Amino acid sequence: MLRNEDSEFSSPPASRTFWIRRLVPNWLLNIPFVIFHLLLLSLIWVQPTTTSLIICFVLYVVRMFGITAGYHRYFSHKAYKTSRVFQFVLAWIGACSLQKGPLWWASHHRDHHRHSDTQMDPHSPHTTSFWWSHVGWVLGEDFNDTTWRNIPDLKKYPELRMLDRLHWLPVFPLVAACYLIDGWAGVTWGFLLSTVILYHCTFFINSLNHLWGSRRFKTTDDSRNNFILAIVTLGEGWHNNHHHYQGSANQGFYWWEVDISYSALVVLSWFGIVWDLKRPKEKILNRDRIDQLTQEATSVAGR
């Protein structure tokens, strides 16, 4: 696989992180991820409570919003604007998902769009495998570091660089809160279960969403629209839409394409927390549509 050669920022904190990652074996860095899955066995012995299941649902939805509206639509694509304070709030919520830091996430996602479904794509199921695109690339050592050259607009914020280095930090107060609210049931059924489900529903966008679904737009990759994935990821499943127009705050382009993250952003815009939400114009919606291209090709062939 392609290794990131330009992955370091010149600040001393990032350099320390760089050398820590070089000194610690990659398999050791992946142990927490494996342990989280093995700890699901504890659900056999811990009785679920109504409170713990509510915690599971709330943590899943809120942290999925942190990934979809924060890590993805804001940090990766700048699909809307917000204040520096709420920018950090989005980064903190996203980090609570344990999917690494906001700058790491955005830097590699921008590479994905630049090279989607080619050999340079970090996680294409077409050029590698389903396993690699789903989780292998996260566990491999090729993409451990933040690619700073991809995020000149984000690396200027010291608080984001700090959170990118200490991306595991927000989890500790979250786990403590789950324990205080509902004991071990809150930790296992509430935090642990929702975290693992969150992992794989997010990862399905990289893997399954490039294999299963329909295509409205002719893009250079094999991105798909998938209603089921759109529901479980709060709107991310409209992936072909997204690859057609990456800078849009809404990925469900039509009223019947459910996009909960965008609906939440609209509500936040009413209170001035976010603003300038980008949407595709009519000419973009009508451009490169496969049905129109097919109709034009048929018409030409019939002459």
Order of alpha helices (4+ residues) and beta strands (2+ residues): alpha-alpha-alpha-alpha-beta-alpha-alpha-alpha-alpha-alpha-alpha-alpha-alpha-beta-alpha-alpha
